[in-house]
């Protein structure tokens, strides 16, 4: 089962194009969405949630066509973003009273439990909340109407390390119910290394890969070695290379081949997700 199915999805802007995206997001798992700034992550999320329309291609979210069945879908998803979409002059209680009627499955008791857990006073105005507290309020709203799909758009960027860890634990608990799904877009890739099951890497409007996180981190490898190991042939093994006065560091996308070529002469290490983004972007600069 898939929570989201995108087929040949395109959206063109004057300086950017999301190009022929075909993607399945599996139901019951946490999928991390990664990529450099301007790669297309936010555009993709806006298309999935029906905030913008594609130029071509199809979107099925929770088994329903977007935009044809958009209202049904929006009742079943929760969105947590680092941007605040609420009326700043209202209190938490007033804002909740405006939002709750839109959801048939709104659970007032659940909402109040989250306010207590997150130490949020219902009397406090939105404008008085810190960035982290606004994220907590968004999360309380998103989790109080039995959302089947939770979309997190840079949710941890303004949070202190303690609540970030608590949030990740909360998401990991939520996903135990295998009917729920989470898309988690973030620059803090260590968060995804902790909890994501799948990783979707988007760069310059195209999908680089969409795979199980562990498979990705096993397939790629960081190679560190002496500059004399690099020639025209060996350079082709790398997605991107960083060269220094004392040697080079490169990302190869075929661990077995890298071990065969460099195993005795270089140091091979498991990459981080941040390494994948950095070296892919660097490789494109080098080939530009």
ABEGO torsion letter per residue (X at the ends): XBABBBBGBBBBBAABBBBGBBBBBBBGBBBBBBEBBGAGAAAAAAAAAGABBBABEBBBBGGBBOAAAAAAAAAABBBBBABBABBAABBAAAAAAAAAAABAABBAAAAAAAAAAAGBBAABBAAABBAAAAAAAAAAAAAAAGBABBBBBGAAAABBAAAAAAAAAAAAAAAABAABBBBBBBABAAAAAAABABBBBBBGGBBABBBBAAAAAAABBBBBBBAAABBAAAAAABABBBBBAAEBBBBBABAAAAAAAAAAABBBBBBBAAAAAAAAAAAAAAAX
